[in-house]
Every structure is written in structure tokens, then in C-alpha cells.
Amino acid sequence: MGLRAKPNRWAMLGVAMFAQVAGTAVLNAAPFLIPYLHLVKGLSLVEAGLVAAAPQVGTMLTLIAWGVIVDRTGERVALLVGMALMTIAAFAAAFSTSPVALGLLLFLAGAAGAASNSASGRLVIGWFPPERRGLAMGIRQTAQPLGTGIAALVVPGLVASAGLREALLVPAALCALSFALTALLLVDPPRPTRAQAQDLGQLANPYRRDDRLWRVHFASMLLVVPQFTVWTFALVWLIDEKGWSAIAAGSLVAAMQVLGAAGRIGAGVWSDRVGSRLRPLRVIAAVAAGAMLALGLLDGTSLAIALMTLAAVISVADNGLAFTSVAEIAGPYWSGRAMGTQNTGQFLFAAAVPPVVGALITGAGYGAAFAIVAVAPLLAIPLVPVRGEHTSSRAPGSANR
């Protein structure tokens, strides 16, 4: 049976990660279409913004539903169906002839691509033992900056030089390749039968068992605030406040993405070594609060650039830890829904950051806004349920090989 007889866990991680990269590239290709839609196609900024937001909305609305599908059918089926539908929608969007059709098809692509969020996370939990899981999830979480980077490198240039079709065919092709890799290589990780899970208490609703999942969800939602503040406003802050050129500012922001990806892996390794996801998560929340507060207070000094870079790295380091913890607490028959709920809450808060923080900057300036944002990770610190963490909950029905 070849690979199916004894799957290589790193190959499974590679397939899962590529699915997340492809999905992220489609989601983040849309915002880079705004200049083309506005300046070439004549859409207003509001109309172009609605088109660009369509895939994100589609993803947000279907995350929990895909989590249910993953819990009931397994990772392979969910990822195959999701990537097939995303491929079809992305290719159709490339050949769309009206803004309404483009927005609708991007919405459908985002809705289908949400399958990769829960399925790829579950694959990591299932195929990696607890002592390697933090590293694996940290690597998987680098898919977001990688997918964003691919979209940033490809879409603006292609849409300007060749048009919408060519620009969207690249992320669509990535989705098609992801589907092929999933079909050829992906194997579901082992998990207990429903009868075994019933005996182990793993079919019971973990949200009713205790408040740990809710606390991690709410803490993660708060920790999204500094992350998306930096991602949204670092570029304009460097140009508008610090007088950098667009090229120099863009280069630093790209470097921040790379450093952030490395930070996610480092946080995962740290959690493996200390045998805890939540203790490092609480420390990261505290450092994020300190970094944003220091950035706010020292915004006008020579230290501001270094503090912004620190904030960019530390504010994304929590993602893999929280995601892994949620799956470990929820267990093999609830982790899909739990991860879907986790992402949904983060999407909601992330959507609120640009207008809210933008209003703060407009009214009080960058420094004051950054200092106020520090309140969010500060509130997250006591929410992290460190006392409720125990190692036995980290591997129910998961691989330990």
C-alpha cells in the first residue's frame, strides 16, 4: 500500500500546510485587486472593498460548519471536497465578467477554503505526538504569511500588466495543486472508534465540561487586536509618521512577516520543551501588552522601529499555541468544531480592528492608539487557563509514535 501503509507525518504536514498556503493566497489575493477594480474598472473604493472582503466573509461564515464535517467524516474527505470547490470557484472568478460575479465567486472560494483551517490543524494534532506537536503546528501556522507573501508578490504585478484573469489564475492553480496532493498523499490520522471514544468520554461536549475552551477562545480574540493593528497600520505608519519610502517600508513589513513566521515556530518548540501550550501563551500575551505599550509611549523616539518589529513578531507567536491547545482540550471528536469556533472569533475581532484602530489614530494619533491597543493583550493574560491545563488532555486519541 506504499505511503498509505505507513504514512510519513512530515509528508502529511506538508500537504496540510500547502492547502493552507493555497487557501490563504486566494483570500489575500482579493485585497490586492482593489487598485485595479477602482482605477481601471471604475468601482468606488467601497464597492472594490466589498469585493475584496468577500472571501474573508465566506470563510468566517463556514468555519464552524466545516469543523463539524471534519469531526464527522475525517480530514481527508473534508479537505478534498473543500479544495475541489475552492479550485472551481477560484478558476471561475478568474473568468468572471462582472464585479458582482467576481465578488460572489470569491465569497464561494473563501467559504470552501475554510475546510483547510480545521482539517489541516486536525492533521497536525493527529499525526504528531505531544512532544513534537508544538513545532509541527508552528510550521503549519507559517502558511498564513507564506500565502500572503505569494499573493503580494504575484497579484499586484500581474493584474497591472496582464489583467484580472492572469492574476487570479495563479492562486487558482495553487488550489488545484493542493487538491491533487491531497488526493494522492493524504491519509487520515488514527483516532478511536466512536464506541472507544464513548468509553473515554470523548463524545461529550467539551464546552460543557469546563470553561477552558471558552477562555482560550476569548483570550485569542483579544490577542488578535495587536496582531492586526500591526499588520494593518505598520506600512502607513512607516510612510506617514516616519517618512520612509514606500519601497523601504514595504521591505521592512515583508521582513516582519518572515520574522513572525519564525516566531511561530519558535513558540511551538518552546511549548514542546516545557510541556505546556498555555503557560507560554500567557507569557506571550504579557510581552505583547508590554511591546504595544512601549511602542505607544516611545512612538516619537529612535526606538520606535525596533519596538514595532518586536510587536509584529510577538503578536503572531500565540496563534499556533492557542490553536494546538484548543484541539488538545476538545479531543478527536470535537476538535474540528472547536478550531472552527476559534477561527471564527478571531475573524470577527480582526474585521473590527481596521475601522476601530483607524478611528483611534485619527482622533488621538499613532502613539495613543498603540498604547490603547495594549489593553487587549493585557486583558487576555488572566483569561489563559493555565491552572486548567494538564498533560493528559493533550493526546486523546492522537498519534504518539
N, C-alpha and C positions, 0 to 999 in steps of 0.2 A: 504493500500500500504506500510505500515511499514516505513522503512527508506526513501523510495523514496517520501513519502508524506511530510515529514518534515526532511530533511537531517540535520545531525549534522555537523556543519562546521569543528569541530576538527577532526571528522572521515574523512572528505574529505581531510583535511590537512595531516592526517596520511597516507592515500592511495597515495596521490600525493608525499609525502616525500619518502615513501617506493619505489615508482617507480624510483625516482631519485637516491636513495641508490643503487638499483639493477643495474641501468644503469652505475653508477659510478664504482661499483665493477667490472663490465665487462671491462670497459675502463682501469681501473688501474690494473687489473689482468695481462694484457699483458706485461707491463714492468718488472714484477717480473718473467716472463718466460725467460728473457734474459740469466741468468747464465745457465739454463738447456739447452736452444737451442744452446748456444755457447760451453759449456763444454761437454755436453752429446751427443747432436745431431751433433756437428761439424760445425755448421754455423759460419761464420765470425761475428764479432761484428756488422758490417754494415748490414749484412743480418738479424741478430737477431733484430737489431734496427728497421729495416723496418717492420718486423712482429709486433713488439711491438707498432709501431706508427700507424698501420693500423686502429684500431678502432677510434683513435682520428681524423684521416683524414676523415673517413666515417662520423663521427659526424659533423665535420666542414663543409663538403660539402652539408649537407642536412638540416641544422638548419633552414634556411630561408624557404625552401620548406615545412618542417613540420609546420612552423609558418603559412603559407598560408592555409594548411589543417586544422589547429586548428581554424583559423578565419572563415573558410567556413563550417566546419562540427561540430565544438564543441570539447570540451576537451575529453569527454568520447570515442567517436569514434576514435579520433587520438591516444589516449593512448592505447586503446585496440589493434588497428592494429599495432602500434609501438612495444608494449611489446610482442605481439604474434610473430611478425617477429624476434624480438631480441632473444626471447626464442629459436626459431627454429635454428637461426644462432649460438647461443652460444652452444647449445647441439651438433649441427653438428661440430662445431670447436673442441669440446672435443673428438670427434671420428674421427677427420681428421687424415690422414696418411702421409701427406707431408707438408713441410713448406709453399709451395705455397698455398695449400688448406687452411691451418691454417690462413695465412695472409688474404686471400680473405674472409673467413668466419668471421674473426674478423672485417674486414672492413664493411661487411654487418651488423654485430651486432651493430657496432658503428653508422652506417647510420640509422638503425631502432630505436636505443635507443635515438636518438636526439629528437624524439617525446616527451619524458618526459620533456625536458628542457622548451619548450614553454607551453605544456599542464599543467604541474604541477604549473608553475608560474601563468598561467591564472586562475587556480582553486583558488589559494590564493586570487588573486585580486577580483574574482567574489563572493566568499563566505564570505569574511571578510569585515566589514565596515572600512572606512579610519582610524578610531582611534584605530583599532586593527591590521591593515594590516602590519605595520612595524614589530611587534612582530611575526606575523604568517610567513611572508616572511623570517625573520631572522631564525626562526626554520626550515623552509624549506631549507634554504641555508646550514644548518649543514649537509645535506645529502652528500655533497661532501667530507668533512673529514671523515664522518662515512663510506661511501662506500670505500674510500681509506684505512681506517683503517681495514675494513673487509678483503680487498684484501691483505693487508700487513700481517695480522695475519694468513691467511689461505693458500694463494697460494704458498709462498716460501717453507714452510714446506711440503705441500702435493706433490708438483712437485718433491721435492728432495727425498721423501720417497716412493711415490706411482706412480708418473709419471704424464704426461700431462693430461690424461683423468680425473683422480680424481681431479686434481687441478682446472680444468675448469668446472667440474660438479657442484661445489658449487655456483659460480656466476650464472650459467645457471639455477639452481634450484631457486635462488632468483628471477630471471626474471619470471619464471613460477608462483611462488607465487604472484608476483606483478600483473601478468595478471589475476590470479584468484580473487584477492582482488578488482581489477578494475572492473571486470565483475560483482561481487556480490554487491559491495557497492557504486561505484562511480556514482554521479549524476551531470549533468552539472549545473553550476550556472545560475540563470536567467540573461537574457540580453534583451535589447529592440529588437523588431522585426525590420526587415530591413526598413520598412516604418517609424517606430518611429525614428530609427537611422538617416534616411534621413532627417527627420524634424529637428532633433537636430544637424545636421551637422557632425554626427559621421562616415559617409561613406566616407567623403572626405579624401584625402591623408594627414596625419598629417605632413609628411616631407615637404610638400609644404606650409603648414600653417605658420610655423616659423622655426627657427633653433634649437629649444630646444633639439629635439631628436638627431640631429647630434652632438650637443655639449656634451650631456651626453655620447653618443657612444664614441666619441674621448677621453673624459676625462677618461672613464672606461678603454679604451685600454691602456692609459698611466699608469693608476693605477695598471694594471696587471704586469707591469715591476718589481716593488719592490716585489710584491707577489711571482712571480715565481722565482725571484732571490733568495729569502729566501728559498722557497720550494726546489729549485734545489741544492743550494750550502751550506745550513746550515750544513748538515751532514758531507760533506767532509771538510768544514771549521773547524768544531769542532775537527775532527780527524787529519787533516793535519796541521792546523795552531795552534790549542790549545792543541794538544797532548792527546785528550780524547780517551778512548777505544771505539770500535765500539758499544758495548752494552750501555755504558753510553751516547754516542752521540745519538744513536737511541732512547733511553728513553726520552731524552730532546726533540728531534724532535717530538716524539709522544705526549708529553705534550704540545708542541706548537700547534699541531693540535687541541687538546681539548680546549686549551685557545682561539684559533682562532674561534672555533665554538661558544664558549660563547660570544666572542666579536661580532659576527654577530647578535646574539640575542639581546645583549645589545644595539647595534647601532639601531636595529629595534625599540626597546622600546623607545629609545631616540627620534627617529623621530616621533613616535606616540605622545609623550608628547609635543613636540614643534610644532606639526602640519606641519612639513616640512620634505621632504626627502633630498632636495638639500643643505640646509644650513649645516646640519650635514655632508653631503658628502664633502663639501668644507673644513670643519674643519679637517676631517679625512685625506684628501689629504695633508693638511698643516702639520699635525702631522707625516704622513708617510714620507714626504720630510725631516722633521727635524730628524726623527729617523734614516733614512738611512745616512744622512749627519753626524750625531753624531757617528754612527757606523763606518763610514769610517774614521773619524778623530781620534776616540778613539779605533781603532781596536787592538792596542797593549797594552791596559790597562786592568785593572781588571773589568772595567765597560762593556766590550765588550759583555759578555754573556748576561747580563741583557738587553743591547740595541738590541741584536739580537732577544731576546724573545719578546721585545716590538715591533720590526719591524715585526715579524711573526704574532703577534696578530692584529696590526693596519692595516697591508697591506691587510688583508682579510675582514676587517669590512665594507668596502664600497660596497661589492657585492650585498647584499640584498637591500640596499638603491637605488642603481642605477637601479637594475632590477625592483623594485617596481615603481620607478619614470617613467621609460620607458613605462611600461604598463599603468600607470595612464594618462600619456600625450597622448599616442596613442589611447586610447579608446577601446571599446569592439570589434570593427570590424577590428582593425589594430594591436592590442597588440601582437598577435601571431607572425606576421611578424617582428614587432619592437623588440620583445625579441629574435627572431632568428637572426636578424641583430646584436643586442647587443652581443650575444654569439659568433657569427662568428668573429667579430672584436677582441674580447678578445682571441679567439683561435689563430688567426693569430699572435698577439703580443706575446702570451705565447709560441708559437712554435719558435719564434725568440730569446727569452731570453737565453736559454742554450748556443747556439753557440756564440752569441754576448758577453754576460757577461763572458762566459768562456774565450773568446779571451782577454777581458779586464783584467781578473785575471792573465792570462798567461803573458801578457805584462807588467802590472803595479802593480800587487799584489791585494790581497783582499781589503785592505783599500781603495785604489784609486778607485777600481771598485765599491765598495759600495757607495762611495761619488758621483761618476758619475751617478749612478742609481738614486740618489736623484733628479736629474734634471727632470726625468719623472713625478713624482707626483707634483713637483713644477710647471711644465707647465700645469698640469691638473687643478690647482686652478682657474685661470681666465676662463677656459672653462666651469666650472659648472654654468649653467644658473639660478642663484639664483633669479635674478630680474624677470625672466620669469615664476617663479613658482607661482601658485595661487591655493587655496584650491578647487575651483570649478572644476578643471581639474582632481581631484583625484578620483572622483567616478562616471564617466559617465557610466550609465548602470550597475553599480555594486551593490552588496549587501549593504544594510545599515540597518541591523536589529540587 
